[in-house]
Amino acid sequence: MDQAPGSPPGPQDAQSLPTCYRHPDRDTGIRCTRCERPICPECMVSASVGFQCPECVRNGSGTGHAPSATTPRTLAGGTIPADPQLLTKILIGINLAVFLVGQIRPSFVDHLVLVAKWPPAPFVATEGVAEGQWYLLFTSMFAHQAIWHIGFNMLSLWWLGGPLEAALGRVRYLALYIVSGLAGSALTYVLAAPSSGSLGASGAIFGLFGATAVLMRRLNRDMRPIIALLVINLIFTFGMSNIAWQAHIGGLVAGVVIGYAMVHAPRERRSLIQYGVCAVVLAVVVVMTLIRTSQLV
């Protein structure tokens, strides 16, 4: 007997149908328009022509673009991770770990402090950046001695760093943090007394302040809260003793410059401009350090 049009398939027709490559127990007459694998209704993804399987959609096979072209991006062009504040948590963890080790072994922090030359004249200097210990420009960014100092810096890092990391993406955020911190260390090295020591994440934190102000401006948000907070911090910077104001100013300037490049770079040359500006600021840090070292040696 012939089967009438539109009637259910008979047993022989069902046996002749292929099965879904992801669900072998399901018969289907639909194939992916890209790879031609059989797919059931649950696996079908609508395309401009026909249907595609999940793998072709995931790999970008049917878009004509690289898979990364359709990946969700942050405002600055970074990828959106599952935890947008993971790097901020790691940075806080590193600072707290160094602080705890320093509380147990105070001499440990002595090897991380930023100092130009030590001991001072008339003794012959054997330690310091001018004596080849350039790494102190970096290690001093993660060292704290006073509980109030690390407490204030870590609270600021959490308040400012989390939203910035979410807006920039991890790589761009890390570049902002590190380069701003190094800029603060470099200005301290240039302007502070050679035998004075400096430590703390304040340079990097002020870099986050500067970048946050630029981001708020870019998003047309109310600037008054961040400006008020920045002014309060600058009052403490210049109103209290034993504070390396040079690190604050160096980090702030670097943060504004890098932050502007991060959120205002044109899309077609975004990465080149963003990382190029970071490289320029880093080059300025190196030049400042070389000039100061030549003066002290």
URNORLIN-V794580 format. One record per residue. N is the residue number from 1. RES is the residue in one small letter. BURIAL is 1 if it has 9 or more other C-alpha atoms within 8 Angstrom, else 0. Layout:
BEGIN
N	RES	BURIAL
N	RES	BURIAL
END
This chain:
BEGIN
1	m	0
2	d	0
3	q	0
4	a	0
5	p	0
6	g	0
7	s	0
8	p	0
9	p	0
10	g	0
11	p	0
12	q	0
13	d	0
14	a	1
15	q	0
16	s	0
17	l	1
18	p	1
19	t	1
20	c	1
21	y	0
22	r	0
23	h	0
24	p	0
25	d	0
26	r	0
27	d	1
28	t	1
29	g	1
30	i	0
31	r	1
32	c	1
33	t	1
34	r	0
35	c	0
36	e	0
37	r	1
38	p	1
39	i	1
40	c	1
41	p	0
42	e	0
43	c	1
44	m	1
45	v	1
46	s	0
47	a	0
48	s	0
49	v	0
50	g	0
51	f	1
52	q	1
53	c	1
54	p	1
55	e	0
56	c	1
57	v	1
58	r	0
59	n	0
60	g	1
61	s	1
62	g	1
63	t	0
64	g	0
65	h	0
66	a	1
67	p	1
68	s	0
69	a	0
70	t	0
71	t	0
72	p	0
73	r	1
74	t	1
75	l	0
76	a	1
77	g	1
78	g	1
79	t	1
80	i	1
81	p	0
82	a	0
83	d	0
84	p	1
85	q	1
86	l	0
87	l	1
88	t	1
89	k	1
90	i	0
91	l	0
92	i	1
93	g	0
94	i	1
95	n	1
96	l	1
97	a	0
98	v	1
99	f	1
100	l	0
101	v	1
102	g	1
103	q	0
104	i	0
105	r	0
106	p	1
107	s	0
108	f	1
109	v	1
110	d	0
111	h	0
112	l	1
113	v	1
114	l	1
115	v	1
116	a	1
117	k	1
118	w	1
119	p	1
120	p	1
121	a	0
122	p	0
123	f	0
124	v	0
125	a	1
126	t	0
127	e	1
128	g	1
129	v	1
130	a	1
131	e	1
132	g	0
133	q	1
134	w	1
135	y	0
136	l	1
137	l	1
138	f	1
139	t	1
140	s	1
141	m	1
142	f	1
143	a	1
144	h	1
145	q	1
146	a	0
147	i	0
148	w	0
149	h	1
150	i	1
151	g	0
152	f	0
153	n	1
154	m	1
155	l	0
156	s	1
157	l	1
158	w	1
159	w	0
160	l	1
161	g	1
162	g	1
163	p	1
164	l	1
165	e	1
166	a	1
167	a	1
168	l	1
169	g	1
170	r	1
171	v	0
172	r	1
173	y	1
174	l	1
175	a	1
176	l	1
177	y	1
178	i	1
179	v	1
180	s	1
181	g	1
182	l	1
183	a	1
184	g	1
185	s	1
186	a	1
187	l	1
188	t	1
189	y	1
190	v	1
191	l	0
192	a	0
193	a	0
194	p	1
195	s	1
196	s	0
197	g	0
198	s	1
199	l	1
200	g	1
201	a	1
202	s	1
203	g	1
204	a	1
205	i	1
206	f	1
207	g	1
208	l	1
209	f	1
210	g	1
211	a	1
212	t	1
213	a	1
214	v	1
215	l	1
216	m	1
217	r	1
218	r	1
219	l	0
220	n	0
221	r	0
222	d	0
223	m	1
224	r	0
225	p	0
226	i	1
227	i	1
228	a	0
229	l	0
230	l	1
231	v	0
232	i	0
233	n	0
234	l	0
235	i	0
236	f	0
237	t	1
238	f	1
239	g	0
240	m	0
241	s	0
242	n	0
243	i	0
244	a	1
245	w	1
246	q	1
247	a	1
248	h	1
249	i	1
250	g	1
251	g	1
252	l	1
253	v	1
254	a	1
255	g	1
256	v	1
257	v	1
258	i	1
259	g	1
260	y	1
261	a	1
262	m	1
263	v	1
264	h	0
265	a	1
266	p	0
267	r	0
268	e	0
269	r	0
270	r	1
271	s	0
272	l	0
273	i	1
274	q	1
275	y	0
276	g	1
277	v	1
278	c	1
279	a	0
280	v	0
281	v	1
282	l	1
283	a	0
284	v	0
285	v	1
286	v	0
287	v	0
288	m	1
289	t	1
290	l	0
291	i	0
292	r	1
293	t	1
294	s	0
295	q	0
296	l	0
297	v	0
END
